Amino acid sequence: MTSMAMPGIATGMDTSAIVDQLMAVEAIPQQQLQQRAAGQNQFLDTLRSLNSQVADLGGTARDASRSDALQHFTASTSTDSVVATASSNAAPGALDFTVDAVAARHTMVTDAVAEWDTTSFTITGADGEAHTIEAASASLNDIVQAINRSDAGINATRVAAGDGTHRLQLAAAETGADGAFTLTGTSIGSTVTAEGADAAVTLWAGTAAEQRITSPTNTFSDLLPGVDVTVSQPSAAPVTLSIEQDAEASASTAQELMDGLSSVLGFISGQSDVSTEGDEVTASPLTGDSTSRAARQRLVDAAIQPINGQSLSSIGIEISRNGEITFDEARFTQALANDREGTEEMFAAFAGRIADTAVSLSDRYDGQITSRITGQEASIRRTEDQIATWDTRLANRRAALDRTYASLEVAIQQMNSQMEYMQSQLAGLPQANQAS
């Protein structure tokens, strides 16, 4: 038989509610700890976000500090059939050439057959290297599979010829004259449908300096230093290749760094604001935090210091003591046009200073912000341990209160029982004669 506790039967009081109310008071210190933990976690999340942004800024600044960071070029040609691309290794200039031929893939087609006439035959490359093909059977499927799995560098395809027969098309995996091959060891005839050939261009055609250049593909790598040229069809008329400085791309590199710096400084300012609404004042996660304040000041100092005694405003970069950033693209582009080498050196020094500062702040091992994060994580763990301790303390306190009130109920129940007994005994005594 199961007993059922009914608090308050003896006293008439809701002892369960009383215990809940007492426990609510007892839990106030734990609730304060939980509120502290919530604030600590919000602060930690904000620090982590700041650290990530500063690390990203460091990477952007490190890239921008390279000596070739502003070396951007555009390559163009006088015809749509020739496409050119330029890397940072290029240099301004122009070149005329003719496109004599485009690269071709060596291809042959066999006679129509129902099956192959042997399971072993040879494919020989242009270099004279022979590759023996061993097929599982004379079926065309096995022949195709054996060719494609070999290291001959040939792609085989079965093509229907009608009446249940098929032709095999064999094509070199790569274009160029070196992709030419021959088929031997079989009596099945074959026809070369395309000769493997290199692409070819001629520089300074018709002059004593005429020079022919070939490529196994349609792309001529480094036709000029840092310039690749891809052809798609022959052209007897001269093609002009032009390489020019890309001032817009150079300015974009500078703009990207300035945007990254502005974003970090803006994030710190936004997360340090104090808002007031009526009599209520609300602080942001980083309000009053010395680490983020120091990080902001270090970045601003790194940005505003002159380079070799020269102000960055001369190349269009202006930063106030308050961290307000202005980038004048037109002035930066003009500075590149007037003194490219000097401007590149100044910008590289500026970017390097930002990179060094950002790395010292966000380094994963000993960065200033990283260390602050590590300390905050330890503080949160201590707070969580205290909260867990309070869980045990409050559980024990509730158990003690439950026992106390249960004992009170039992004692009062016993007193009530004794009172009822005494009353019953008194009621049973003989009544005194009223007359006597």
Sine and cosine of phi, psi and omega as CSV:
sin_phi,cos_phi,sin_psi,cos_psi,sin_omega,cos_omega
0.00,0.00,0.74,-0.67,-0.06,-1.00
-1.00,-0.08,0.76,-0.65,0.03,-1.00
-1.00,0.06,0.45,-0.89,-0.03,-1.00
-0.78,-0.63,0.84,-0.54,0.00,-1.00
-0.98,0.22,0.74,-0.68,0.02,-1.00
-0.78,-0.62,1.00,0.06,-0.07,-1.00
-0.86,0.50,0.64,-0.77,0.08,-1.00
1.00,-0.01,0.04,1.00,-0.02,-1.00
-0.90,0.45,-0.68,0.73,-0.05,-1.00
-0.98,0.19,-0.68,0.74,-0.10,-0.99
-1.00,-0.01,-0.37,0.93,-0.09,-1.00
0.99,0.16,0.07,1.00,0.00,-1.00
-0.99,-0.15,0.50,-0.87,0.09,-1.00
-1.00,0.09,0.99,0.13,-0.08,-1.00
-0.90,0.43,-0.49,0.87,0.02,-1.00
-0.89,0.45,-0.68,0.74,0.03,-1.00
-0.92,0.39,-0.61,0.79,0.02,-1.00
-0.89,0.46,-0.69,0.72,0.02,-1.00
-0.89,0.46,-0.66,0.75,0.02,-1.00
-0.87,0.49,-0.66,0.75,0.00,-1.00
-0.92,0.39,-0.68,0.74,0.04,-1.00
-0.90,0.44,-0.63,0.78,0.00,-1.00
-0.93,0.36,-0.52,0.85,0.05,-1.00
-0.88,0.47,-0.62,0.79,0.05,-1.00
-0.94,0.34,-0.68,0.73,0.00,-1.00
-0.88,0.47,-0.51,0.86,-0.09,-1.00
-0.99,0.11,-0.10,1.00,-0.04,-1.00
-0.83,0.55,-0.71,0.71,0.03,-1.00
-0.87,0.49,-0.60,0.80,0.02,-1.00
-0.93,0.37,-0.63,0.77,0.03,-1.00
-0.89,0.46,-0.61,0.79,0.05,-1.00
-0.90,0.43,-0.63,0.77,0.06,-1.00
-0.90,0.43,-0.64,0.77,0.01,-1.00
-0.91,0.42,-0.63,0.77,0.06,-1.00
-0.90,0.43,-0.63,0.78,0.04,-1.00
-0.90,0.44,-0.67,0.74,0.00,-1.00
-0.89,0.46,-0.63,0.77,0.02,-1.00
-0.89,0.46,-0.68,0.73,0.04,-1.00
-0.91,0.42,-0.63,0.78,0.03,-1.00
-0.90,0.44,-0.66,0.76,0.01,-1.00
-0.92,0.39,-0.64,0.77,0.04,-1.00
-0.90,0.44,-0.67,0.75,0.04,-1.00
-0.89,0.45,-0.67,0.74,0.01,-1.00
-0.89,0.45,-0.70,0.71,0.02,-1.00
-0.87,0.50,-0.64,0.77,0.00,-1.00
-0.92,0.38,-0.64,0.77,0.05,-1.00
-0.89,0.46,-0.68,0.74,0.01,-1.00
-0.89,0.46,-0.67,0.75,0.04,-1.00
-0.89,0.46,-0.67,0.74,0.04,-1.00
-0.89,0.46,-0.70,0.71,-0.02,-1.00
-0.88,0.48,-0.65,0.76,0.02,-1.00
-0.90,0.44,-0.68,0.74,0.00,-1.00
-0.92,0.40,-0.64,0.77,0.02,-1.00
-0.92,0.40,-0.63,0.77,0.05,-1.00
-0.89,0.46,-0.68,0.73,0.05,-1.00
-0.88,0.47,-0.66,0.75,0.04,-1.00
-0.88,0.48,-0.65,0.76,0.03,-1.00
-0.87,0.49,-0.66,0.75,0.03,-1.00
-0.91,0.42,-0.69,0.73,0.03,-1.00
-0.89,0.46,-0.69,0.72,-0.01,-1.00
-0.92,0.40,-0.62,0.79,0.02,-1.00
-0.89,0.45,-0.66,0.75,0.06,-1.00
-0.90,0.44,-0.65,0.76,-0.04,-1.00
-0.95,0.32,-0.32,0.95,-0.03,-1.00
-0.99,0.11,-0.13,0.99,0.02,-1.00
-0.90,0.44,0.51,-0.86,-0.05,-1.00
-0.89,0.45,-0.42,0.91,-0.02,-1.00
-0.97,-0.24,0.26,0.97,-0.08,-1.00
-0.88,0.48,-0.53,0.85,-0.01,-1.00
-0.98,-0.18,0.16,0.99,0.00,-1.00
-1.00,0.06,1.00,0.08,0.03,-1.00
-0.89,-0.46,0.69,-0.73,-0.04,-1.00
-0.70,-0.71,0.45,-0.89,0.12,-0.99
-0.92,-0.40,0.64,-0.77,0.04,-1.00
-0.88,-0.48,0.73,-0.69,0.01,-1.00
-0.65,-0.76,0.37,-0.93,0.04,-1.00
-0.76,-0.65,0.22,-0.97,-0.05,-1.00
-1.00,0.07,0.05,1.00,0.00,-1.00
-0.60,-0.80,0.51,-0.86,-0.01,-1.00
-0.95,0.31,-0.30,0.95,-0.05,-1.00
-0.99,0.14,-0.03,1.00,0.05,-1.00
-0.78,-0.63,0.84,-0.54,-0.01,-1.00
-0.90,-0.43,0.73,-0.68,-0.02,-1.00
-0.83,-0.55,0.59,-0.81,0.08,-1.00
-0.77,-0.63,0.59,-0.81,-0.05,-1.00
-0.85,-0.52,0.64,-0.76,0.07,-1.00
-0.97,-0.23,-0.07,-1.00,-0.01,-1.00
-0.94,0.35,-0.19,0.98,0.02,-1.00
-1.00,0.06,-0.02,1.00,-0.03,-1.00
-0.96,0.27,0.08,-1.00,0.06,-1.00
-0.55,-0.83,0.51,-0.86,0.01,-1.00
-0.85,0.52,0.62,-0.78,0.02,-1.00
0.22,-0.97,-0.08,-1.00,0.00,-1.00
-0.52,-0.85,0.42,-0.91,-0.02,-1.00
-0.48,-0.88,0.68,-0.74,0.07,-1.00
-0.96,-0.29,0.64,-0.77,0.05,-1.00
-0.38,-0.92,0.27,-0.96,0.11,-0.99
-0.92,-0.40,0.50,-0.87,0.04,-1.00
-0.99,-0.13,0.94,-0.33,-0.06,-1.00
-0.99,0.12,-0.61,0.79,-0.05,-1.00
-0.35,-0.94,0.43,-0.91,0.10,-0.99
-0.96,-0.27,0.35,-0.94,-0.04,-1.00
-0.93,0.37,0.59,-0.81,0.02,-1.00
-0.79,-0.61,0.48,-0.88,0.02,-1.00
-0.99,-0.12,0.80,-0.60,0.01,-1.00
-0.92,0.39,0.81,-0.58,-0.08,-1.00
-0.67,-0.74,0.65,-0.76,0.11,-0.99
-0.68,-0.73,0.40,-0.92,0.00,-1.00
-0.79,-0.61,0.72,-0.69,-0.01,-1.00
-1.00,0.09,0.18,-0.98,0.13,-0.99
-0.92,0.40,0.31,-0.95,0.02,-1.00
-0.97,0.26,0.79,-0.62,0.00,-1.00
-0.62,-0.78,0.34,-0.94,0.07,-1.00
-1.00,0.06,-0.54,0.84,0.09,-1.00
-0.43,-0.90,0.23,-0.97,-0.04,-1.00
-0.97,0.23,0.32,-0.95,-0.07,-1.00
-0.99,-0.12,0.01,1.00,-0.01,-1.00
-0.35,-0.94,0.31,-0.95,0.06,-1.00
-0.97,-0.23,-0.03,1.00,-0.01,-1.00
-0.67,-0.74,0.82,-0.57,0.01,-1.00
-0.47,-0.88,-0.01,-1.00,-0.14,-0.99
-0.76,-0.65,0.65,-0.76,0.16,-0.99
-0.89,-0.46,0.82,-0.57,-0.05,-1.00
-0.91,-0.41,0.80,-0.60,-0.02,-1.00
-0.98,0.19,0.12,-0.99,-0.01,-1.00
-0.90,0.44,-0.40,0.92,0.01,-1.00
-0.99,0.11,0.01,1.00,0.02,-1.00
1.00,0.02,-0.04,1.00,0.00,-1.00
-0.98,0.22,0.80,-0.60,-0.03,-1.00
-0.99,-0.11,0.67,-0.74,0.03,-1.00
-0.86,-0.52,0.90,-0.43,0.01,-1.00
-0.99,0.14,0.79,-0.61,0.00,-1.00
-0.98,-0.20,0.85,-0.53,0.03,-1.00
-0.91,-0.41,0.92,-0.40,-0.02,-1.00
-0.98,-0.19,0.43,-0.90,-0.01,-1.00
-0.93,0.36,-0.50,0.87,0.03,-1.00
-0.38,-0.92,0.01,-1.00,-0.01,-1.00
-1.00,0.06,0.03,1.00,0.03,-1.00
-0.90,0.43,0.54,-0.84,-0.06,-1.00
-0.90,0.43,-0.54,0.84,0.04,-1.00
-0.88,0.47,-0.70,0.72,0.00,-1.00
-0.93,0.38,-0.58,0.81,0.03,-1.00
-0.89,0.45,-0.74,0.68,0.01,-1.00
-0.87,0.49,-0.70,0.72,-0.02,-1.00
-0.90,0.44,-0.67,0.74,-0.01,-1.00
-0.90,0.43,-0.65,0.76,0.01,-1.00
-0.90,0.43,-0.73,0.68,-0.07,-1.00
-0.92,0.38,-0.47,0.88,0.00,-1.00
-1.00,0.06,-0.20,0.98,-0.02,-1.00
-0.97,0.23,0.14,-0.99,0.04,-1.00
-0.99,-0.15,0.41,0.91,-0.01,-1.00
-0.97,0.26,-0.26,0.96,-0.02,-1.00
0.97,0.26,0.55,0.83,-0.03,-1.00
-0.84,-0.54,0.66,-0.75,0.10,-1.00
-0.96,-0.26,0.83,-0.56,-0.03,-1.00
-0.95,-0.31,0.63,-0.78,0.02,-1.00
-0.67,-0.74,0.68,-0.73,0.05,-1.00
-1.00,-0.02,0.79,-0.61,-0.05,-1.00
-0.85,-0.52,0.81,-0.59,-0.03,-1.00
-0.91,0.43,0.72,-0.70,0.02,-1.00
-0.91,-0.42,-0.03,1.00,-0.01,-1.00
0.99,-0.12,0.36,-0.93,0.02,-1.00
0.84,0.53,0.49,0.87,0.05,-1.00
0.98,0.19,0.06,1.00,0.01,-1.00
-0.99,-0.17,0.31,-0.95,0.01,-1.00
-0.64,-0.77,0.42,-0.91,0.17,-0.99
-0.96,-0.29,0.48,-0.88,0.13,-0.99
-0.97,-0.25,0.81,-0.59,0.12,-0.99
-0.99,-0.14,0.83,-0.56,0.02,-1.00
-0.92,-0.39,0.83,-0.56,-0.04,-1.00
-0.76,-0.65,0.66,-0.75,0.05,-1.00
-0.89,0.45,0.63,-0.78,0.00,-1.00
-0.91,0.41,-0.48,0.88,-0.03,-1.00
-0.86,-0.51,0.49,-0.87,0.09,-1.00
-0.97,0.24,0.20,-0.98,0.08,-1.00
0.94,-0.34,0.32,-0.95,-0.03,-1.00
-0.90,0.44,-0.50,0.86,-0.01,-1.00
-0.94,0.34,-0.18,0.98,0.01,-1.00
-1.00,0.04,-0.01,1.00,0.00,-1.00
-0.91,0.42,0.53,-0.85,-0.02,-1.00
-0.47,-0.88,0.25,-0.97,0.08,-1.00
-0.78,-0.63,0.42,-0.91,-0.01,-1.00
-0.90,-0.43,0.85,-0.53,0.01,-1.00
-0.72,-0.70,0.18,-0.98,0.02,-1.00
1.00,0.05,0.18,0.98,0.04,-1.00
-0.62,-0.79,0.52,-0.86,0.02,-1.00
-1.00,-0.02,-0.03,1.00,0.00,-1.00
-0.96,0.28,0.79,-0.62,-0.03,-1.00
-0.95,0.32,0.36,-0.93,0.02,-1.00
-0.52,-0.85,0.40,-0.92,-0.02,-1.00
-0.78,-0.63,0.77,-0.64,0.07,-1.00
-0.98,0.22,0.88,-0.48,-0.02,-1.00
-0.99,-0.12,-0.29,0.96,0.05,-1.00
-0.42,-0.91,0.80,-0.60,0.04,-1.00
-0.99,0.13,0.71,-0.70,0.09,-1.00
-0.90,0.44,0.76,-0.65,-0.06,-1.00
-0.55,-0.83,0.50,-0.87,0.07,-1.00
-0.99,0.10,0.46,-0.89,0.20,-0.98
-0.96,0.28,0.49,-0.87,-0.04,-1.00
-0.59,-0.81,0.66,-0.75,0.12,-0.99
-0.77,-0.63,0.43,-0.90,0.03,-1.00
-0.86,-0.52,0.82,-0.57,0.04,-1.00
-1.00,-0.02,0.60,-0.80,0.07,-1.00
0.79,0.61,0.70,0.71,-0.05,-1.00
-0.84,0.55,0.65,-0.76,0.06,-1.00
0.99,0.12,0.09,1.00,0.03,-1.00
-0.90,-0.44,0.16,-0.99,0.01,-1.00
-0.92,0.40,-0.31,0.95,-0.02,-1.00
-1.00,-0.06,0.14,0.99,-0.06,-1.00
-0.76,0.65,0.73,-0.69,-0.04,-1.00
-0.63,-0.78,0.76,-0.65,0.00,-1.00
-0.98,-0.21,0.73,-0.68,0.01,-1.00
-0.82,-0.57,0.71,-0.71,-0.01,-1.00
-0.88,-0.47,0.33,-0.94,0.03,-1.00
-0.50,-0.87,0.70,-0.72,0.02,-1.00
-0.91,0.41,-0.31,0.95,0.08,-1.00
-0.90,-0.43,0.04,-1.00,0.00,-1.00
-0.99,0.11,0.07,1.00,0.03,-1.00
-0.95,-0.32,0.78,-0.63,0.07,-1.00
-0.97,-0.23,0.97,-0.25,-0.04,-1.00
-0.97,0.24,0.70,-0.71,0.03,-1.00
0.80,0.60,0.71,0.70,0.12,-0.99
-0.85,0.53,-0.65,0.76,0.31,-0.95
-0.89,-0.46,0.41,-0.91,-0.01,-1.00
-0.79,0.61,0.85,-0.53,0.03,-1.00
0.98,0.22,0.19,0.98,-0.06,-1.00
-0.81,-0.59,0.84,-0.54,0.09,-1.00
-0.96,-0.27,0.65,-0.76,-0.02,-1.00
-0.82,-0.57,0.77,-0.64,0.03,-1.00
-0.89,-0.45,0.80,-0.60,-0.02,-1.00
-0.95,-0.30,0.45,-0.89,-0.01,-1.00
-0.80,-0.60,-0.25,0.97,0.06,-1.00
-0.33,-0.95,0.45,-0.90,0.00,-1.00
-0.90,0.44,0.43,-0.90,0.03,-1.00
-0.52,-0.85,0.92,-0.38,0.01,-1.00
-0.95,0.30,-0.50,0.87,0.02,-1.00
-0.97,0.26,0.57,-0.82,0.00,-1.00
-0.87,0.49,0.64,-0.77,0.08,-1.00
-0.95,-0.30,0.75,-0.66,0.00,-1.00
-0.98,-0.20,0.83,-0.56,0.06,-1.00
-0.97,-0.23,0.81,-0.59,-0.05,-1.00
-0.85,-0.53,0.72,-0.70,0.04,-1.00
-0.87,-0.49,0.81,-0.59,-0.02,-1.00
-0.73,-0.69,0.41,-0.91,0.09,-1.00
-0.91,0.41,0.66,-0.75,0.04,-1.00
-0.97,-0.24,1.00,0.06,-0.05,-1.00
-0.89,0.45,-0.57,0.82,-0.02,-1.00
-0.91,0.42,-0.67,0.74,0.02,-1.00
-0.92,0.39,-0.61,0.79,0.04,-1.00
-0.89,0.45,-0.68,0.73,0.04,-1.00
-0.91,0.42,-0.56,0.83,0.02,-1.00
-0.91,0.42,-0.59,0.81,0.06,-1.00
-0.88,0.47,-0.70,0.71,0.03,-1.00
-0.92,0.40,-0.65,0.76,-0.01,-1.00
-0.89,0.46,-0.63,0.78,0.00,-1.00
-0.88,0.48,-0.67,0.74,0.02,-1.00
-0.92,0.40,-0.69,0.73,-0.01,-1.00
-0.91,0.42,-0.62,0.79,0.04,-1.00
-0.90,0.43,-0.65,0.76,0.01,-1.00
-0.90,0.44,-0.69,0.72,0.02,-1.00
-0.90,0.43,-0.69,0.72,0.01,-1.00
-0.88,0.47,-0.62,0.78,-0.01,-1.00
-0.90,0.43,-0.68,0.73,-0.01,-1.00
-0.91,0.41,-0.73,0.68,-0.01,-1.00
-0.89,0.45,-0.63,0.77,0.04,-1.00
-0.91,0.41,-0.60,0.80,0.02,-1.00
-0.90,0.44,-0.71,0.71,0.01,-1.00
-0.89,0.46,-0.70,0.72,0.00,-1.00
-0.89,0.46,-0.71,0.71,-0.03,-1.00
-0.90,0.43,-0.58,0.81,-0.02,-1.00
-1.00,0.07,0.02,1.00,0.04,-1.00
-0.93,-0.37,-0.01,1.00,-0.04,-1.00
-0.91,0.41,0.43,-0.90,0.14,-0.99
-0.86,-0.51,0.85,-0.53,-0.02,-1.00
-0.97,-0.23,0.58,-0.82,-0.01,-1.00
-0.82,-0.58,0.80,-0.60,0.06,-1.00
-0.73,-0.69,0.97,-0.25,-0.10,-0.99
0.92,0.38,-0.80,-0.59,0.03,-1.00
-1.00,-0.06,0.00,1.00,-0.06,-1.00
-1.00,-0.09,0.81,-0.59,0.02,-1.00
-0.92,-0.38,0.81,-0.59,-0.04,-1.00
-0.88,-0.48,0.81,-0.58,0.01,-1.00
-1.00,-0.05,0.49,-0.87,0.08,-1.00
-1.00,0.03,0.22,-0.97,-0.08,-1.00
-0.83,0.56,-0.57,0.82,-0.06,-1.00
-0.98,-0.17,0.13,0.99,0.01,-1.00
-0.86,0.51,0.82,-0.57,0.04,-1.00
0.98,0.19,0.04,1.00,-0.03,-1.00
-0.99,0.17,0.84,-0.55,-0.07,-1.00
-0.95,0.31,-0.53,0.85,-0.05,-1.00
-0.92,0.40,-0.76,0.65,0.00,-1.00
-0.92,0.38,-0.56,0.83,0.04,-1.00
-0.91,0.41,-0.66,0.75,0.03,-1.00
-0.93,0.38,-0.61,0.79,0.02,-1.00
-0.88,0.47,-0.69,0.72,0.01,-1.00
-0.89,0.46,-0.70,0.72,-0.02,-1.00
-0.91,0.42,-0.62,0.79,0.00,-1.00
-0.91,0.41,-0.64,0.77,0.03,-1.00
-0.92,0.39,-0.66,0.75,0.02,-1.00
-0.90,0.43,-0.69,0.72,0.01,-1.00
-0.88,0.48,-0.66,0.75,0.00,-1.00
-0.91,0.42,-0.48,0.88,-0.08,-1.00
-1.00,0.08,-0.50,0.86,-0.14,-0.99
-1.00,-0.10,-0.22,0.98,-0.03,-1.00
-0.93,0.38,0.66,-0.75,0.01,-1.00
-0.89,0.45,0.34,-0.94,0.07,-1.00
-0.94,-0.33,0.91,-0.42,-0.04,-1.00
0.79,0.61,0.65,0.76,0.05,-1.00
0.98,0.20,0.04,1.00,-0.04,-1.00
-0.94,-0.34,0.72,-0.70,-0.02,-1.00
-0.95,0.31,0.60,-0.80,0.04,-1.00
-0.92,0.38,-0.28,0.96,0.02,-1.00
-0.89,0.46,-0.35,0.94,0.00,-1.00
-0.93,0.38,-0.34,0.94,0.07,-1.00
-0.91,-0.42,0.35,0.94,0.14,-0.99
1.00,0.02,0.21,0.98,-0.01,-1.00
-0.93,-0.36,0.87,-0.50,0.01,-1.00
-0.74,-0.67,0.75,-0.66,0.00,-1.00
-0.70,-0.72,0.82,-0.57,0.00,-1.00
-0.99,0.13,0.22,-0.98,0.06,-1.00
-0.88,0.48,-0.41,0.91,0.02,-1.00
-0.99,0.11,-0.01,1.00,0.04,-1.00
1.00,0.04,0.22,0.98,0.04,-1.00
-0.99,0.16,0.83,-0.56,-0.13,-0.99
-0.95,-0.31,0.71,-0.70,0.08,-1.00
-0.78,-0.63,0.78,-0.62,0.06,-1.00
-0.85,-0.52,0.89,-0.46,0.00,-1.00
-0.99,-0.12,0.99,-0.15,-0.06,-1.00
-0.89,0.47,-0.63,0.78,-0.02,-1.00
-0.90,0.44,-0.68,0.73,0.00,-1.00
-0.93,0.38,-0.61,0.79,0.02,-1.00
-0.90,0.43,-0.70,0.71,0.01,-1.00
-0.90,0.44,-0.63,0.77,0.03,-1.00
-0.92,0.40,-0.61,0.79,0.03,-1.00
-0.89,0.45,-0.63,0.78,0.06,-1.00
-0.90,0.44,-0.63,0.77,-0.02,-1.00
-0.94,0.35,-0.60,0.80,-0.05,-1.00
-0.98,0.20,-0.65,0.76,-0.06,-1.00
-0.48,-0.88,0.99,0.17,-0.07,-1.00
-0.87,0.49,-0.74,0.67,-0.07,-1.00
-0.89,0.46,-0.71,0.70,0.00,-1.00
-0.91,0.42,-0.65,0.76,0.01,-1.00
-0.91,0.41,-0.68,0.73,0.02,-1.00
-0.88,0.47,-0.66,0.75,0.01,-1.00
-0.91,0.42,-0.67,0.74,0.00,-1.00
-0.91,0.41,-0.69,0.72,-0.02,-1.00
-0.92,0.40,-0.64,0.77,0.02,-1.00
-0.89,0.46,-0.65,0.76,0.03,-1.00
-0.91,0.41,-0.67,0.74,0.04,-1.00
-0.88,0.48,-0.75,0.66,-0.01,-1.00
-0.90,0.44,-0.63,0.78,0.01,-1.00
-0.89,0.45,-0.60,0.80,0.02,-1.00
-0.92,0.39,-0.66,0.75,0.05,-1.00
-0.90,0.44,-0.67,0.74,-0.02,-1.00
-0.89,0.46,-0.72,0.69,-0.01,-1.00
-0.87,0.49,-0.67,0.74,0.00,-1.00
-0.91,0.41,-0.71,0.70,-0.02,-1.00
-0.89,0.46,-0.65,0.76,0.00,-1.00
-0.92,0.40,-0.66,0.75,0.01,-1.00
-0.91,0.42,-0.42,0.91,0.03,-1.00
-0.99,0.11,-0.60,0.80,-0.17,-0.98
-0.92,-0.39,0.08,1.00,0.00,-1.00
-0.77,0.63,0.70,-0.71,-0.13,-0.99
-0.92,0.40,-0.29,0.96,-0.03,-1.00
-0.97,-0.26,-0.76,0.66,-0.09,-1.00
-0.74,-0.67,0.37,0.93,0.06,-1.00
-0.90,0.44,0.52,-0.85,-0.04,-1.00
-0.88,0.48,-0.70,0.71,0.03,-1.00
-0.94,0.33,-0.63,0.78,0.02,-1.00
-0.86,0.51,-0.69,0.73,0.02,-1.00
-0.89,0.45,-0.61,0.79,0.03,-1.00
-0.91,0.42,-0.62,0.79,0.03,-1.00
-0.90,0.43,-0.69,0.72,0.01,-1.00
-0.87,0.49,-0.69,0.72,0.04,-1.00
-0.90,0.44,-0.63,0.78,0.01,-1.00
-0.92,0.40,-0.63,0.78,0.04,-1.00
-0.88,0.47,-0.64,0.77,0.04,-1.00
-0.91,0.42,-0.64,0.77,0.01,-1.00
-0.90,0.43,-0.64,0.77,0.03,-1.00
-0.91,0.42,-0.64,0.77,0.03,-1.00
-0.89,0.47,-0.64,0.77,0.04,-1.00
-0.90,0.44,-0.66,0.75,0.02,-1.00
-0.90,0.44,-0.67,0.74,0.01,-1.00
-0.90,0.43,-0.57,0.82,0.07,-1.00
-0.91,0.43,-0.64,0.76,0.03,-1.00
-0.91,0.42,-0.63,0.78,0.03,-1.00
-0.89,0.45,-0.68,0.73,0.02,-1.00
-0.90,0.45,-0.62,0.78,0.05,-1.00
-0.89,0.46,-0.64,0.77,0.03,-1.00
-0.92,0.40,-0.52,0.85,0.08,-1.00
-0.84,0.54,-0.72,0.69,0.01,-1.00
-0.92,0.40,-0.69,0.73,-0.03,-1.00
-0.88,0.47,-0.68,0.74,-0.03,-1.00
-0.94,0.33,-0.59,0.81,0.04,-1.00
-0.89,0.45,-0.68,0.74,0.04,-1.00
-0.91,0.42,-0.64,0.77,-0.01,-1.00
-0.91,0.42,-0.66,0.75,0.03,-1.00
-0.90,0.44,-0.66,0.75,0.02,-1.00
-0.88,0.48,-0.65,0.76,0.01,-1.00
-0.90,0.43,-0.68,0.74,0.02,-1.00
-0.91,0.42,-0.67,0.75,0.03,-1.00
-0.86,0.50,-0.67,0.74,0.02,-1.00
-0.91,0.41,-0.66,0.75,-0.01,-1.00
-0.87,0.50,-0.75,0.67,-0.05,-1.00
-0.96,0.29,-0.50,0.86,0.09,-1.00
-0.91,0.41,-0.67,0.75,0.04,-1.00
-0.90,0.44,-0.63,0.78,0.03,-1.00
-0.88,0.47,-0.68,0.73,0.02,-1.00
-0.88,0.48,-0.69,0.73,-0.01,-1.00
-0.89,0.45,-0.69,0.72,-0.02,-1.00
-0.89,0.45,-0.70,0.71,-0.01,-1.00
-0.93,0.38,-0.58,0.81,0.05,-1.00
-0.89,0.46,-0.66,0.75,0.04,-1.00
-0.90,0.43,-0.68,0.73,0.02,-1.00
-0.88,0.47,-0.66,0.75,0.02,-1.00
-0.89,0.45,-0.63,0.78,0.01,-1.00
-0.91,0.41,-0.67,0.74,0.03,-1.00
-0.90,0.44,-0.64,0.77,0.01,-1.00
-0.89,0.45,-0.68,0.74,0.02,-1.00
-0.90,0.43,-0.61,0.79,0.01,-1.00
-0.91,0.42,-0.73,0.69,-0.02,-1.00
-0.88,0.48,-0.65,0.76,0.00,-1.00
-0.91,0.42,-0.61,0.79,0.01,-1.00
-0.93,0.36,-0.58,0.81,0.02,-1.00
-0.93,0.37,-0.68,0.73,0.02,-1.00
-0.90,0.44,-0.59,0.80,-0.01,-1.00
-0.92,0.38,-0.41,0.91,-0.04,-1.00
-1.00,0.04,-0.11,0.99,0.00,-1.00
-0.94,0.33,0.54,-0.84,0.02,-1.00
-0.88,0.47,0.66,-0.75,0.00,-1.00
-0.98,0.19,0.72,-0.70,0.02,-1.00
-0.91,0.42,0.65,-0.76,0.03,-1.00
-0.90,0.43,0.86,-0.51,-0.07,-1.00
-0.91,0.42,-0.56,0.83,-0.04,-1.00
-0.94,0.33,-0.66,0.75,-0.01,-1.00
-0.96,0.29,0.00,0.00,0.00,0.00
